[in-house]
Amino acid sequence: MECNAYANQLAEFSWEIRDKSLEIMEKFPEGYMNWRLNNNAMSLTHIAKHLVRVDELFLEMLQAGEKTYKWHMGSEEPHYKIEKAEFEELKQRLQKLQKERHATIQAMDENTLNEKVTGELGEQSSVWWFIMQKLLEHEIYHRGQLAAYLKILQGEED
């Protein structure tokens, strides 16, 4: 498969994943953006902020001369509480990053996709693997988490 076609498919997959994440976020009941399953779980707000930071990490890493990253994120972060207006801004930021991420991936060639990326422990992978694992698979994981939260909040339908 030609690399530009492959990068385009990867970019489209990235777009669809974010669309589905945003769709689930829209279904949350009014006022539940700070709700969490328990004291150790991430809230909808926390997950949204987390996804913003991962996208920003990815875009900043690509702009850096040396492709390294530090993955200090997750449930160890403090719990966030925000109001509805700030949550709406957060969703808009996710949409803006969706466009940036899509355009960035779509513009990649084979050399860029094969460039080495180094994590904080010295582990190496390719830009392609970072996209697949740290961006897409990671967001799918959190989307599943949100879907489970939504099911709990809506209750079982008979």
Secondary structure, DSSP 8 states (H G I E B T S, - for coil): --HHHHHHHHHHHHHHHHHHHHHHHHHS-TT-TT--SSTTS--HHHHHHHHHHHHHHHHHHHHSSS-B-----STTS------HHHHHHHHHHHHHHHHHHHHHHHT--HHHHH-EEE-TTS-EEEHHHHIIIIIIIHHHHHHHHHHHHHHHHH----
